């Protein structure tokens, strides 16, 4: 396989929108094509490198910055990165794009409707936010700024993870990223 500039795929969307699931499927699909990647998931980041951060706007900004810097280190080594974080603010996603400007940066908006995300609620976060056990939860009492012009938009409500992966792979192929 020829050497190509590394890419960073940045999945953004509400909690339970399907970011992590699609990202994991994408990572496997890329590997079967001989394309290696590292996955940075918001939950995993918050259990490790960002465990000292809360969910204030400033802490969210710092979590995004740390993730972008980690993705940059990986990409500098020639390995592709997949990042799956709520990343609720446009300015922070633009900052990540800037940090990663030496690489192909692909923003994927997982535009799954709020009510679908809340019904899924696999971790019980929406319910806890509704009864105020969690404060500053995105979509409940903290805003999510939808991307204005994402490179890719997917909706996991009626599509399987593999259907969504096909959309991402098609974009990467059509833009000669892979």
VEXLUM-313514 format. One record per residue (C-alpha): residue number from 1; residue in three letters; x, y, z. Coordinates in Angstrom, 2 decimals, decimal comma. Layout:
BEGIN
[NUM Ala [X Y Z]]
...
//
This chain:
BEGIN
[1 Unk [0,00 0,00 0,00]]
[2 Unk [1,36 3,43 -0,92]]
[3 Unk [2,27 5,96 1,74]]
[4 Unk [-0,50 8,47 2,24]]
[5 Unk [-0,79 11,37 4,59]]
[6 Unk [-2,38 10,16 7,86]]
[7 Unk [-5,97 11,04 8,54]]
[8 Unk [-7,91 11,93 11,66]]
[9 Unk [-11,62 11,18 11,67]]
[10 Unk [-13,44 13,24 14,31]]
[11 Unk [-16,86 11,87 15,27]]
[12 Unk [-19,09 14,37 17,08]]
[13 Unk [-22,65 14,01 18,32]]
[14 Unk [-24,79 13,65 21,40]]
[15 Unk [-24,25 10,99 24,05]]
[16 Unk [-25,67 7,67 22,78]]
[17 Unk [-25,79 8,91 19,17]]
[18 Unk [-23,62 5,98 18,05]]
[19 Unk [-20,19 7,66 17,78]]
[20 Unk [-18,24 4,96 19,58]]
[21 Unk [-20,07 2,04 18,00]]
[22 Unk [-19,54 3,35 14,46]]
[23 Unk [-15,92 4,27 15,30]]
[24 Unk [-15,18 0,75 16,52]]
[25 Unk [-16,72 -0,76 13,38]]
[26 Unk [-14,75 1,69 11,24]]
[27 Unk [-11,50 0,77 12,96]]
[28 Unk [-12,13 -2,93 12,21]]
[29 Unk [-13,16 -2,21 8,61]]
[30 Unk [-10,02 -0,17 8,02]]
[31 Unk [-7,83 -2,89 9,52]]
[32 Unk [-9,28 -5,49 7,12]]
[33 Unk [-8,14 -3,14 4,32]]
[34 Unk [-4,63 -2,93 5,78]]
[35 Unk [-5,15 0,56 7,21]]
[36 Unk [-4,11 0,85 10,85]]
[37 Unk [-5,65 3,37 13,21]]
[38 Unk [-5,90 4,26 16,88]]
[39 Unk [-9,27 5,02 18,46]]
[40 Unk [-9,63 7,80 21,03]]
[41 Unk [-13,03 7,55 22,70]]
[42 Unk [-14,36 10,27 25,00]]
[43 Unk [-15,19 7,83 27,81]]
[44 Unk [-11,76 6,19 27,59]]
[45 Unk [-10,00 9,56 27,57]]
[46 Unk [-11,90 10,60 30,69]]
[47 Unk [-10,85 7,41 32,50]]
[48 Unk [-7,20 8,08 31,74]]
[49 Unk [-5,48 11,17 30,42]]
[50 Unk [-8,44 13,43 31,20]]
[51 Unk [-9,58 11,87 34,47]]
[52 Unk [-8,80 15,14 36,26]]
[53 Unk [-11,40 17,01 34,20]]
[54 Unk [-15,07 17,64 34,89]]
[55 Unk [-17,74 18,79 32,45]]
[56 Unk [-17,52 22,57 32,69]]
[57 Unk [-17,10 24,37 29,37]]
[58 Unk [-13,40 24,90 30,14]]
[59 Unk [-12,88 21,25 31,06]]
[60 Unk [-14,63 20,12 27,88]]
[61 Unk [-12,38 22,44 25,88]]
[62 Unk [-9,29 20,97 27,57]]
[63 Unk [-10,48 17,40 26,94]]
[64 Unk [-10,85 18,17 23,23]]
[65 Unk [-7,40 19,80 23,16]]
[66 Unk [-5,78 16,82 24,85]]
[67 Unk [-7,47 14,39 22,50]]
[68 Unk [-6,42 16,42 19,45]]
[69 Unk [-2,83 16,55 20,72]]
[70 Unk [-2,82 12,77 21,29]]
[71 Unk [-4,22 12,22 17,79]]
[72 Unk [-1,50 14,51 16,43]]
[73 Unk [1,24 12,45 18,11]]
[74 Unk [-0,21 9,28 16,62]]
[75 Unk [-0,56 10,84 13,16]]
[76 Unk [3,00 12,18 13,32]]
[77 Unk [4,11 8,56 13,73]]
[78 Unk [2,26 7,71 10,50]]
[79 Unk [-0,78 6,07 12,09]]
[80 Unk [-4,33 7,24 11,48]]
[81 Unk [-6,56 8,36 14,34]]
[82 Unk [-10,26 8,04 14,98]]
[83 Unk [-11,69 10,32 17,69]]
[84 Unk [-15,19 9,85 19,08]]
[85 Unk [-16,17 12,60 21,50]]
[86 Unk [-19,32 14,61 22,05]]
[87 Unk [-17,20 17,76 21,47]]
[88 Unk [-20,26 19,99 21,81]]
[89 Unk [-18,81 23,35 20,78]]
[90 Unk [-18,02 24,49 17,25]]
[91 Unk [-15,03 26,51 18,40]]
[92 Unk [-13,44 23,48 20,09]]
[93 Unk [-13,92 21,31 17,00]]
[94 Unk [-12,35 24,09 14,91]]
[95 Unk [-9,45 24,18 17,37]]
[96 Unk [-8,99 20,41 16,98]]
[97 Unk [-9,03 20,83 13,19]]
[98 Unk [-6,35 23,52 13,54]]
[99 Unk [-4,15 21,35 15,79]]
[100 Unk [-4,47 18,56 13,23]]
[101 Unk [-4,08 20,74 10,12]]
[102 Unk [-1,06 18,79 8,83]]
[103 Unk [-3,27 15,74 8,30]]
[104 Unk [-6,50 14,87 6,57]]
[105 Unk [-9,13 15,96 9,09]]
[106 Unk [-12,61 14,55 8,52]]
[107 Unk [-15,45 15,76 10,73]]
[108 Unk [-18,29 13,25 11,01]]
[109 Unk [-21,51 14,53 12,55]]
[110 Unk [-23,51 11,68 14,03]]
[111 Unk [-26,84 13,45 13,70]]
[112 Unk [-29,05 11,04 15,59]]
[113 Unk [-32,19 12,72 16,97]]
[114 Unk [-32,13 13,74 20,62]]
[115 Unk [-35,15 11,61 21,54]]
[116 Unk [-33,49 8,51 20,05]]
[117 Unk [-30,29 9,16 22,02]]
[118 Unk [-32,26 9,67 25,21]]
[119 Unk [-34,25 6,45 24,68]]
[120 Unk [-31,03 4,47 24,12]]
[121 Unk [-29,32 5,94 27,20]]
[122 Unk [-27,15 2,81 27,77]]
[123 Unk [-25,28 4,41 30,68]]
[124 Unk [-28,28 6,10 32,31]]
[125 Unk [-26,79 9,58 31,81]]
[126 Unk [-29,91 11,25 30,44]]
[127 Unk [-32,01 9,93 33,31]]
[128 Unk [-29,42 11,12 35,85]]
[129 Unk [-29,30 14,53 34,17]]
[130 Unk [-33,09 14,81 34,29]]
[131 Unk [-33,07 14,30 38,06]]
[132 Unk [-29,99 16,56 38,44]]
[133 Unk [-27,58 13,81 39,53]]
[134 Unk [-25,46 14,94 36,58]]
[135 Unk [-25,06 18,66 35,99]]
[136 Unk [-24,03 20,31 32,70]]
[137 Unk [-25,05 17,27 30,64]]
[138 Unk [-24,97 17,96 26,89]]
[139 Unk [-28,46 18,15 25,46]]
[140 Unk [-30,17 18,62 28,82]]
[141 Unk [-28,65 21,65 30,52]]
[142 Unk [-25,58 22,23 28,35]]
[143 Unk [-25,84 23,03 24,66]]
[144 Unk [-24,66 21,03 21,69]]
[145 Unk [-23,72 23,21 18,73]]
[146 Unk [-24,39 21,19 15,60]]
[147 Unk [-21,64 21,31 12,99]]
[148 Unk [-22,45 23,86 10,32]]
[149 Unk [-20,65 22,09 7,50]]
[150 Unk [-19,44 18,61 8,49]]
[151 Unk [-17,52 16,55 5,97]]
[152 Unk [-19,89 13,65 6,59]]
[153 Unk [-23,27 13,41 8,30]]
[154 Unk [-24,72 10,10 9,44]]
[155 Unk [-27,79 9,15 11,45]]
[156 Unk [-27,73 5,88 13,36]]
[157 Unk [-31,46 5,82 14,07]]
[158 Unk [-32,35 3,59 11,11]]
[159 Unk [-28,92 2,57 9,85]]
[160 Unk [-26,64 -0,17 11,09]]
[161 Unk [-23,09 0,65 12,18]]
[162 Unk [-21,84 -1,09 9,03]]
[163 Unk [-24,12 1,06 6,85]]
[164 Unk [-22,62 4,15 8,51]]
[165 Unk [-19,09 2,81 8,05]]
[166 Unk [-19,76 2,37 4,33]]
[167 Unk [-20,62 6,09 4,12]]
[168 Unk [-17,34 7,02 5,84]]
[169 Unk [-15,28 4,61 3,73]]
[170 Unk [-16,88 5,93 0,56]]
[171 Unk [-15,92 9,49 1,55]]
[172 Unk [-12,35 8,43 2,32]]
[173 Unk [-12,04 6,62 -1,03]]
[174 Unk [-13,72 9,35 -3,10]]
[175 Unk [-11,40 11,96 -1,57]]
[176 Unk [-8,34 9,72 -2,09]]
[177 Unk [-7,60 9,64 1,63]]
[178 Unk [-7,37 5,83 1,57]]
//
